[in-house]
């Protein structure tokens, strides 16, 4: 035990290098998403994140949008606790049979105009969980999906690019069913 303690004191930690700072690209992307939200909605974009049964890899990347590096709230994008205040439902993971009703209720509680974004490969078609006895399928088998963001997990920058594409594609008075 003593030997391991001394080794850990003198050996550097095994970690990955931090990504190279590309603050301008992230800032431009987040600013564009904020502008598009104000242009189409007349206000900030409110996002309700729903974990429908994922491994939490996608959630870690989505939550990174709120950390000090990305800090998307400074651009007018915010996560909300209630679907009644949301414009976007961001769904991760395959929809498990236990979460199917909850996702449908959340979808119906979200006011129009609303968009559903399926984040990650599992949300698209069940991913590595497809065919499991506990999985109902991808998000599009439960609620209508407006955008799929691929990846396992997708990076925060990919999530921002997806939101920008969604807003740019939307007409000013577009509503989902």
C-alpha positions as CSV (number, residue, x, y, z in Angstrom):
1,X,0.0,0.0,0.0
2,X,2.8,2.4,0.9
3,X,4.5,1.7,-2.4
4,X,1.3,2.6,-4.4
5,X,0.9,5.8,-2.3
6,X,4.5,6.9,-3.1
7,X,4.1,6.0,-6.8
8,X,0.9,8.1,-7.1
9,X,2.7,11.1,-5.5
10,X,5.5,11.1,-8.0
11,X,3.9,10.0,-11.1
12,X,1.9,12.5,-13.2
13,X,-1.8,11.8,-13.7
14,X,-2.9,10.0,-16.9
15,X,-5.3,12.5,-18.5
16,X,-6.1,13.7,-22.0
17,X,-4.9,17.1,-23.1
18,X,-7.4,19.9,-23.0
19,X,-8.8,20.8,-26.4
20,X,-7.2,23.7,-28.2
21,X,-9.0,26.9,-27.4
22,X,-11.2,27.9,-30.4
23,X,-13.2,30.5,-28.5
24,X,-14.0,32.5,-31.6
25,X,-15.7,29.6,-33.5
26,X,-17.8,28.6,-30.5
27,X,-18.7,32.3,-29.8
28,X,-19.7,32.9,-33.4
29,X,-21.8,29.7,-33.4
30,X,-23.6,30.4,-30.2
31,X,-24.2,34.0,-31.2
32,X,-25.7,32.8,-34.5
33,X,-28.0,30.4,-32.6
34,X,-29.1,33.2,-30.3
35,X,-29.8,35.5,-33.2
36,X,-31.8,32.9,-35.1
37,X,-33.9,32.2,-31.9
38,X,-34.7,35.8,-31.5
39,X,-35.5,36.2,-35.2
40,X,-37.9,33.2,-35.3
41,X,-39.3,33.3,-31.7
42,X,-38.8,37.0,-30.8
43,X,-37.0,35.9,-27.6
44,X,-34.5,33.5,-26.2
45,X,-34.6,29.8,-27.0
46,X,-35.7,27.6,-24.1
47,X,-34.6,24.0,-24.0
48,X,-36.0,21.1,-22.0
49,X,-33.7,18.1,-21.9
50,X,-35.3,14.7,-21.5
51,X,-33.3,11.5,-20.8
52,X,-35.4,8.7,-22.2
53,X,-33.1,5.9,-21.1
54,X,-29.6,6.7,-22.2
55,X,-26.1,5.8,-20.8
56,X,-25.6,9.5,-19.9
57,X,-22.9,10.2,-22.4
58,X,-25.0,12.6,-24.4
59,X,-26.2,14.3,-21.2
60,X,-22.6,15.0,-20.2
61,X,-22.0,16.7,-23.6
62,X,-25.3,18.7,-23.3
63,X,-24.5,19.8,-19.8
64,X,-21.1,21.0,-21.0
65,X,-23.0,23.7,-22.8
66,X,-23.6,25.3,-19.5
67,X,-20.0,25.1,-18.2
68,X,-17.6,28.1,-18.2
69,X,-16.1,27.1,-21.5
70,X,-19.3,27.2,-23.6
71,X,-21.6,29.2,-21.3
72,X,-24.5,29.3,-23.7
73,X,-26.7,31.3,-21.4
74,X,-24.7,34.4,-22.3
75,X,-26.1,34.0,-25.8
76,X,-29.7,33.7,-24.8
77,X,-30.0,29.9,-24.8
78,X,-31.3,28.4,-21.6
79,X,-32.4,25.1,-20.2
80,X,-35.7,25.1,-18.4
81,X,-37.2,22.8,-15.8
82,X,-40.7,22.6,-17.2
83,X,-41.8,21.6,-20.7
84,X,-44.5,24.2,-20.5
85,X,-41.7,26.9,-20.8
86,X,-39.8,25.1,-23.6
87,X,-39.4,25.7,-27.3
88,X,-37.2,22.6,-27.9
89,X,-37.4,19.2,-26.4
90,X,-33.9,17.7,-26.6
91,X,-34.2,13.9,-26.1
92,X,-31.3,11.6,-25.5
93,X,-31.1,7.8,-25.4
94,X,-33.4,5.1,-26.7
95,X,-36.9,5.4,-25.4
96,X,-37.4,2.8,-22.8
97,X,-40.8,1.2,-22.2
98,X,-40.9,2.9,-18.8
99,X,-40.2,6.3,-20.3
100,X,-42.5,6.1,-23.3
101,X,-45.6,7.6,-21.5
102,X,-43.5,10.3,-19.8
103,X,-42.0,11.4,-23.1
104,X,-45.4,11.6,-24.7
105,X,-46.8,13.6,-21.8
106,X,-43.8,15.9,-22.0
107,X,-44.3,16.4,-25.7
108,X,-48.0,17.3,-25.3
109,X,-47.2,19.7,-22.4
110,X,-44.8,21.7,-24.6
111,X,-46.6,24.6,-26.2
112,X,-46.4,25.3,-30.0
113,X,-44.3,26.1,-31.8
114,X,-42.1,23.3,-30.6
115,X,-39.3,21.3,-32.0
116,X,-38.0,17.9,-31.0
117,X,-34.3,17.2,-31.3
118,X,-33.1,13.6,-30.9
119,X,-29.5,13.8,-29.7
120,X,-27.1,10.8,-30.3
121,X,-27.2,7.6,-32.1
122,X,-29.4,5.9,-29.5
123,X,-32.1,8.5,-29.9
124,X,-32.1,8.0,-33.6
125,X,-32.7,4.2,-33.7
126,X,-32.0,2.7,-30.3
127,X,-28.2,2.4,-31.0
128,X,-26.5,-0.4,-29.2
129,X,-29.7,-0.9,-27.1
130,X,-31.9,-1.6,-30.1
131,X,-33.8,-4.9,-29.8
132,X,-33.6,-5.0,-26.0
133,X,-36.7,-6.1,-24.2
134,X,-36.8,-2.8,-22.3
135,X,-36.5,-0.5,-25.3
136,X,-39.5,0.9,-27.2
137,X,-37.2,2.2,-30.0
138,X,-35.9,5.5,-31.2
139,X,-37.5,8.9,-30.3
140,X,-39.2,9.1,-33.7
141,X,-41.2,6.0,-32.9
142,X,-42.8,7.8,-30.0
143,X,-43.0,11.5,-30.9
144,X,-42.4,13.4,-34.2
145,X,-38.7,14.4,-34.5
146,X,-37.6,17.6,-36.3
147,X,-33.8,17.0,-36.1
148,X,-31.4,14.2,-35.4
149,X,-27.9,15.1,-34.1
150,X,-25.7,12.0,-34.8
151,X,-22.8,10.9,-32.6
152,X,-22.0,8.7,-29.7
153,X,-22.0,11.2,-28.0
154,X,-22.1,14.3,-30.2
155,X,-19.9,17.2,-29.1
156,X,-21.3,20.4,-27.6
157,X,-20.3,22.1,-30.8
158,X,-22.3,19.6,-32.9
159,X,-25.3,20.2,-30.6
160,X,-25.0,24.0,-31.2
161,X,-24.7,23.4,-35.0
162,X,-27.8,21.2,-34.9
163,X,-29.8,23.9,-33.1
164,X,-28.7,26.5,-35.6
165,X,-29.7,24.3,-38.5
166,X,-33.1,23.7,-36.9
167,X,-33.7,27.4,-36.4
168,X,-32.5,28.3,-39.8
169,X,-34.8,25.7,-41.4
170,X,-37.8,26.8,-39.4
171,X,-40.2,29.4,-40.8
172,X,-41.0,32.3,-38.5
173,X,-44.5,31.0,-37.8
174,X,-43.8,27.3,-38.0
175,X,-45.5,25.0,-35.6
176,X,-45.2,21.3,-35.0
177,X,-48.2,19.1,-34.6
